[in-house]
Amino acid sequence: MERIAIMRESGWRLDAIEVTDTGLYRPLYDTATIPLVKVATDDAHRPPHFGRAWIEVDAARDRDAIIRAIRAGDVRLGFSER
């Protein structure tokens, strides 16, 4: 929360927070205490990290529509079993 406050005070817009690290779920960040949309990414630094986590949105295949869905929190998090 401290980092979020610092970033917002600096004028940065924050719409979401990643709840993964190299594609692995980290529940520390997936809490209602953090008032941001939660997203998952594979955060691929090396090939073993590819495809571990993702988000799904029900939106048109249009950049702005996808961003609007994410900002609205209309996302589903996906995680692989590996």
N, C-alpha and C positions, 0 to 999 in steps of 0.2 A: 504494500500500500504506500510505503514511503517513496519508492521509486516512481510509482504512478503519479503521486502528487508532484514530485520534482519535474517529471516530464510535462505534466499539464501546466505547471507554473511557467515552464519554458516555452509554452505555446504549442506544444506538440499535441496533435489529435490522436487519441487512443481509442480504437474501436473494439479491439479484441486482445486476448492473451493466449499464447500457446500453452497447451497443457501437456506437451511432449518434449522429450529431449532425445535427439537422434532417433525419433520415431517411437520411443517407448513412453507409455503413459506415466505421468507424474501427478498423482492426486494432490500434492501440495498446492498446485495452482488451480485445481478444479474445485473451487470453493465459492459459496455464495458471498463470502466476505469480499471477494474481488468482483466489483460491479461491472465486469466487461464480458462480452461474448467469448466463449471458450472455443478455440480451434485446435486442430491437430495437424501436424505436418510430419513428413518423414525426415526433415532437417538433415538431409543426406550430406554427410561429410565424406563418406566412403561407400563403395558399392554395397556392403552388408546393410546399410541403413535405408536403401531404396525401398519404397513401397510399404513401409511399416505402418504409416498412419496417413490419414487424409480427411478431408471434409467433403460432404455431399450437400448440394443445394438444389432446391426445386426452383429453377430459374431458367429463363431463356439463355441460349448460348450467346450471350452478349456481356461484355466486360462490366458495363455499368449495372446491368441487372444482377449479375453475380455479386458484385460489391454491395449493392443494396440489400440483397438477401443475407449476406454475412453480417453487415452492420445491424440488421434487424434481428439477428440471432436465429434466423431460419436456416439452421445448419444441423447436420447429423455427423457425428464423429465416427470414423472408421479406423479399426486397428487390425493388423494382421496377427496371426497366431505365432509368428516367429519373433 
